[in-house]
Each structure stands twice: as structure tokens, then as C-alpha cells.
Amino acid sequence: MNRWISGLAVFCMVLTAIAPPIAAAEPDNTENLMFYFENDTFSGTDENYSNAFKLAWISEDLDEMGGPDGYASRDLPLLGHFFAGRDFQRNLGVSFGQNIYTPADTDAETLVKGDRPYAGFTYLAFAIHRKNRRLLDTLELTLGIVGPASLAEETQDTVHDIIDSDKAQGWDHQLENEPGLVLTLQRNWRLAANESEGGWGWDFIPHLGATAGNVAVFANAGAGLRFGYHIPEDFGTGLVRPAGNVSVPAVSSDRRISRKKEFGVYGFIRAEGRAMAHDLFLDGNTWEDSHSVDSKPFVGDVGAGIAFVYKALKLTYSHVYRTETFEEQDDAQTFGSISLTIAY
């Protein structure tokens, strides 16, 4: 764990070195709520990455958290970066969510070797965000539980009862109980943003990150491109993943806060690649014997979607193609992702 944290600290310093110079952001007292729902039912399947939901709260801008450049950087290089510099605003965030994973064959009551393990992960995450008009840094600590204590089986059974669908029969073979800890650092840039006098515009949003913990260890990089009418001043659309809360307004001039423009709509495409060193949901429990499969070292997502903005609301749908995550997987997976952001 010390090596992971040290690596993230070095990564943070690299990101600081390539930060673009941007004018100071004005503080805003708007808070945000975000709800995410993802499911492969949108593609007519019920397997692999089966379901996820997340509820997140982001605080108002906390101007008093800022300090001069270099503040605390000598003793706390990772955290110190988020408190350094007067040209940024800071927010705190709290998220609660649950991810559910099932094999392709959910009718079998016996263990199906070579198929993804049953697994659930229920968690709380705590984040600090450092932002201005063109830059968003996020440091997030996720604490959760894997295994029967996650109540993933009960959640899936309840949903299947509601929609009158067959229940998965192999939950007796899910991963064992294990506490989960994940530390994530990510940077998002909003580059080449342009809007015409008529309100039509586009922007380009690359991102770079690293995650470490007993649940997952990976490095990720990707980018998104948006085009539409009255695009909000935020960092695009994220999925249910660490440091994914990027839909919060970046500055007080965002139309969801200022209400200067009531309606906006835009389409987007987004891609990300991940170099995977560890995935507990595929590699199995850390300290106990459990079902496992051979995880792939590289995984990619490609998605496209549409977002609607009206006053303080932003509603987004994206359809995501995910490459195979383990060697025995027959095909890539597609799933749908819905998110709703409310500024208040």
C-alpha cells in the first residue's frame, strides 16, 4: 500500500507540472446531487457487469480550503497539491453505491469454471476536488465490502422480483467477504472549448488517472468530444467508476447556476483505456481461496450519448462498448448508463 500511495504522489507531481495556466475561479455556493444507474439490460443481456448505481453529493466551493502555492507540499505531497494555489476552488464529495457482477450462465446452480465469478461491491467514497474553468483534479478514497455482506444478491433478487425476471441461481459461489479500499487520482482537462454567438459549440476533454487498492490497481487515460447547443461548463459525462463525478459545474458562470440560458443539448463520444494490474472481481479474493478467471491486462471503453440541460438539471444517457475483461469471456459487452445531476 505504501508503494501505491508513493506512486500516486509522484503521479500528482507530474500532473502539477503539466497544468495549464488559468485565471482564478470565483467561488460559488451551489451544491450538487448526482444519481447514476448502469445496466446491461439496455443491450438485452444480464451478465458480466450486470448492474450499478451511485448517489453522490458535491459540496459548494470551499474557498477557505485554499492556500498559497506549495502549501503542505513538503510534508503531504499528495494532499498538499489539492490545497495549494489560490487560482482554484475546492469541493468535498461523498458517494454511496453498489456494483453487481454475474457470469454469463446465471441458470447454473453449480460453479461454472471459466465464467466470471459472482460478486458485489457496496461502498462509500470520499473525495476532494480542485478545479477551475479548464482543469479538474480529483482525489478519492473508496471504502467498501465485497462478498455476501455487500447484499448484492438481495438487491438483484429484489429488482428481478419487481420486473418479473428469472433470478440468478449461482450466488452461493460468489466471492467471499472482504473489505475493499481504493485510492484514485485523476485529472481532467477541458481544452479547445468554443461557443458561437448563437450558442452552438464544442469542447475536447482528455483525462488521465491512476487507481490503487486491494479491489483494483490500474492506470487509465481517455478523452471525450462534445458538440451541441449551450454546452455546460463542466468536464463531461462520467461512468460509475472512481473519480467519475465530472458533471458538476466548474465555475459560477455555468448556466445551471446562473440560469442565463435555460435549455441546452449536446451529443458526445468518449473513449478510455485501462492498463490493469489487478481486478479483485476477476482475480478472486485477496486473502482467501475463491473462484477466479484470467483477467486481461488491457480493457477499453467506447461510448456515445446525448445530454439535456434544463435550468439546474442535466440528464445524460450513454451507450458503452467494453472490450473483454477476462480471457475466457466470449464477447465484448455493451451496457447503458443514465445520470442525473441537480444543482441547488
Buried (B, 14 or more C-beta within 10 A) or exposed (E): EEEBEEBBBEBBEEBBEEBEEBEEBEBBEBBBBBBBBBBBBBBEBBBBBBBBBBEBBBBBBBBEBBBEEEBBBEEEBBBBBBBBBEBBBBBBBEBBBBBBBBBBBBEBEEEBEEBBBBBBBBBEBEBBBBBBBBBBBBBBBBEBBBBBBBBBBEBBBEBBEEEEEEEBEBBEBBBBEBEBBBBBBBBBBBEEBEBEEEBBBBBBBBBBBBBBBBBBBBBBBBBBBBEBBBBBBBBBBBBBBBBBBBBBBBBBBBBBBBEEBEEBEBEBBBBBBBEBBBBBBBBBBBEEEBBBBEBBEEBBBBBBBBBBBBEBEBBBBBBBBBBBBBEBBEEBBBBBBBBBBBBE
